[in-house]
Amino acid sequence: MAKNRAKMAQPEFNRSLLYVALAAAATGIGLSAYSLSISLKIAGDGLVNASGCSLGDLVNCDYAHASSYSELFGVPVAGWGLAFFLFAGLAAALAVFTSNRRAAGGMLGFAWVLSLGGVVFSLVKAYQLYDLGVVCLVCVGMYVAIFALTAVIPPALRTGYGDVLRGTLAAARGGDHRLAYEPAVTRWALVAVVLFAMGWVVVKRQMDAAHPVEKVDVEQAVEMHFRQPAQNVVVDPNAAVWGNPEAKLVIAEFADFQCPACRESAFHLRPAIFEFRDRVQLRFMNFPLDSNVNEMMQQQNHANAGPAAKAAVCAAEYGDFWGYHDELFEDQGLLGPDLYRRLAEKRGWNVAEFEACMQREDVLARLKSDVAAGIAANLRYTPSIYINGRYVTQWQNTDVIRAIIREELRRAG
């Protein structure tokens, strides 16, 4: 009887440290929820406006969330983090507020085992951020929350780190251990599995709704892409460049500033290829569907596209093509002289000189040269994206874009 009473005795916890664990989990929940919102926004809108934790090219959460590193099994890593922190928070809350500390100990012990995997995962993600060349403050905050939970849970249970692991494993097998856990760890594991599975389903649906694209077999799409012969896409050496101007891998994007699909490409393409920015050059080529500058147009489609393209060419001369490009697409519904002037004034440029630039014959000639290059490449739609001369059919699918680039880089050695 004495032995049975000893086995049924409730373990003693360090309540102060339990509150620390609860605070760490709550912090993780808040950060991962915010991180998930960034991922969903980028999936839907692209990088239109910087998030609150993006302070420049180095400290930039947006670039991190737009990269392929930000996803695991088709959903943002933040979604998995949210599921983990919710489970850990429930475990800490149960330990703080319930009288059944045996059950709470089992759940908290299992949360700690999960946190060990979280530590390893965080180290991998931290290395990927280093490889990407950015600092993601919200990501670092989540890593700190995971490390805090890993550090504080065993002392909160008034035991050693090894004992928590051994006790949890013993409880999972239905055995006994001095921590006096109930053999309910398997049930907590089931709760965790259900929580993660439900989270995956919910987040996956949100991602698909945010940016619906045709479901394709990426490997097959890449194979089909390389079956087509590379065309001789003539890229103007003065075309605006993003990435490494000396890179051998050339991405040529033909676009129209009045084209809605081009707006989508404008805010999704560069984020999708950010991780390759040192190994690719993205060249912007104008293809306005404006009969005043595009001989292929039999009727007027986009009367504002030609003047907008001229403004962008002049913005390149003034040293801010990509910023001007983004704002033209952001305010696509307002294309016109007032917008071109306002964007020039915003940058402190001489508006009269800028407007004079837009009227120059060499600027018009530049547009016609880009259009001629597009026609020679058999362009029929905008946007049209060519990677080393091959037309990208699935340009909306960032997984396909990245896979093509990886294959191009592999072939180049």
C-alpha positions, 0 to 999 in steps of 0.5 A, a space after each residue: 500500500 505504501 508503495 502504491 501511495 508513493 507511486 500515486 503521489 503528485 510530483 512537485 513542480 517549480 511554478 516560477 519556471 512553469 510560468 517562464 515556460 508558459 511565457 516562452 510558449 506564448 511568445 512563440 505563439 505570437 511570433 509564429 502567428 505573425 510569421 505565418 501572416 507574412 507568409 500568407 500575405 507574400 503568397 497572395 500579394 507578393 512583396 508589395 509592401 515591406 512588413 514591420 520586421 523588414 528594415 533593409 536588405 540585411 534585416 529583412 523578414 520578407 526575403 526569408 519568408 519568400 524563399 524556398 527555405 520558408 516552407 516544409 511539406 508545402 506549408 510555411 515553417 511558421 505553421 509548424 512552429 505555431 502548432 508546436 508552441 500551441 502544444 507546449 503552451 497547453 502543456 505549460 498551462 496544464 502544469 500550472 493550473 491543474 491538480 493532476 500534475 502526473 498527467 501534466 508532467 507527461 504532456 510537458 515531458 513530451 513537449 520537451 522531447 518535441 523541443 529537442 527536435 525544434 532546437 535541431 530544426 532551428 539550427 538548420 534554419 539559422 544556417 539557411 538564413 546565413 546562406 540566404 544572407 538576411 537576418 529575420 528578426 521574427 525567425 530569431 525570436 521563434 528560435 529563442 523561444 524554442 531554446 528557452 522551452 528546452 532549457 526551462 522545462 526540466 528544471 520546472 519539473 525539478 529534474 535533470 534533462 536526461 531524466 525527462 527524456 528517460 521518463 518520457 520514453 518509459 511512460 511511452 512504453 507504459 513503464 515506471 520511472 521516478 518522475 511518476 508520469 502517467 503512462 499517458 505520453 502516447 495519448 499526448 503524442 496522439 494529441 500532438 499528431 492531430 494538432 499538427 495534421 489539423 494545422 497542416 490542412 488549415 494552413 495548406 488551404 489558406 496558402 492555396 486560397 491566397 495564391 491559386 495556381 495550377 497543380 503541376 508535377 514539378 519534375 515533369 514540368 522541368 523535363 518539359 521545359 528543357 525539351 524545348 529548344 533555347 531561343 536567341 532572346 536578344 537582351 538589351 545591355 541597357 535593360 534594367 538588371 536585378 541580381 548579378 549583372 555578370 551571371 551566366 544564367 539570364 532571366 528575361 522578363 517581357 512585361 507591360 505596366 498596364 497588364 494585371 498578370 504582369 503586376 502579379 509577376 512583378 511582386 512574385 518573381 524576384 522574391 521567388 528567386 531571391 536565394 539565387 540572386 548571386 547566380 542569376 541576372 534578371 533583365 526587365 524588357 518592355 513589351 507594352 501592348 500599346 499600338 503607339 510603340 508596339 507594331 504587333 498591336 493591330 488595335 489599342 489595348 493598353 494606351 497607358 503602357 507605352 508612357 509608363 514604360 518610357 517613365 520606367 526607362 527614364 527612372 533607370 537613368 535616374 538610378 531607381 528603376 526597380 523602386 519606380 517599377 514597383 510603384 508603377 505596378 502598385 498604383 497600376 490603376 492610376 497610370 498617367 502623367 500625374 502618377 509619373 510626376 508624383 513618383 519623380 517628385 517623391 524621389 527629388 528628381 527635376 520633374 521638368 527634366 524627367 518629363 523631357 526624358 520621356 519625350 526623347 526619341 532614343 527612349 522611344 527607340 529603346 522601347 521599340 527595340 525591346 518590342 522587336 526582341 520580344 517579337 523575335 522570341 515569338 512572344 504572344 503574351 505578357 508577362 513572358 519569362 525566358 530562362 536562358 532562352 527557354 520560355 517558362 510556361 508555368 511562370 506563376 508556380 514558384 516551385 517550377 521557377 526554382 526547379 528550372 533555375 537549380 537545373 540550369 545551375 547544375 548543368 552549368 556546373 
